Amino acid sequence: MRTEEHLDLFAEQADAGSTPTRVDGGRPRGLTAEGWVRTTGWLQVGDHPVSSVLLAALAGLLQALVGAAALVTEFPVAAGVLTLTAPVLSGLAWWLFTTRLRPASTARNVDTCRAGELEPGDVVRLHGSIGPIGQVAEVALGDDEARVVLHGGGQRTWARGDVVHLAELLR
């Protein structure tokens, strides 16, 4: 198992058949049949992910300000109502989408490593530093590639030297 500083050869090995779990041990939202987890919140400040609900509300505010600028001379009350309600409705719509329609978990990147250093149990981003997450079930190293089997049967192949992002599921 990977620790902060080194590889712990005496740690209990992760069960390759186990499902990806959140930090608190619960089942993540957005777990697919293929074993990977849909995630939201691609923006991260330090170790803290920025909620995608906030980003949706900010986008709603920007659109509302443009609409309010067009309406303010003819309908000033409607412009004010639009400016106040659009961010709330945008955030609410995004929250409903990511919790009910297309569930997704919040995740954060915690480290990077080379694909050739991956171990069963590691939780990795599948497409660079953002996007879905998969839990490594098995790693087969070739001459210059690492073939990674994910929980659920999905597979990825990276060059042994490719940098992959390790992550953890928060919600």
KALINVEN-V867399 format. One line per field, one symbol per residue. phi: phi as a letter, one per 20 degrees, with the letter a starting at -180 (. if undefined). A space follows every 10 residues. Layout:
phi=???
//
This chain:
phi=.edgdbeefd ffffffefef cfgenffffn feffnedfcc meecdmedfe ffffffffff ffffffffff egfecfffff fffeegffff fffffffedd fcgbeeccfd acbegfdfcg ofdcfecnec nfccdfdbcd edfcbdedee gnofccccfg efedeeccee c
//
